[in-house]
Amino acid sequence: MPFWRLYIEVIIPMMKLTFLTCIILLCIGVVKAYDIIVAMTNGGPGGASVMPAYFVIDAYWQKQNLGFASAGATVMLLTTLILFLPLVIITAIRQRREA
């Protein structure tokens, strides 16, 4: 059996959960990107590089608006759940079928 076929048929299917975990952690890291934005551009020219976490922290610390910051954080949480919860559930169901 050639190496590439072994890789495609055995190694990659065995690493599905690892890929899923890496994708979820990477996307959560992107949502939480705050320190890089502040260090590099401080929100950018005209707010061009504002990410959700920067928006929430800025709403709380600069504008002193706890309700607005809480709403933004809730939207971040719900967006993350809507994107990843079905993916995790589908993967769990497939793992139970294979076991």
Beta strands, then each sheet from edge to edge (+ up, - down):
end
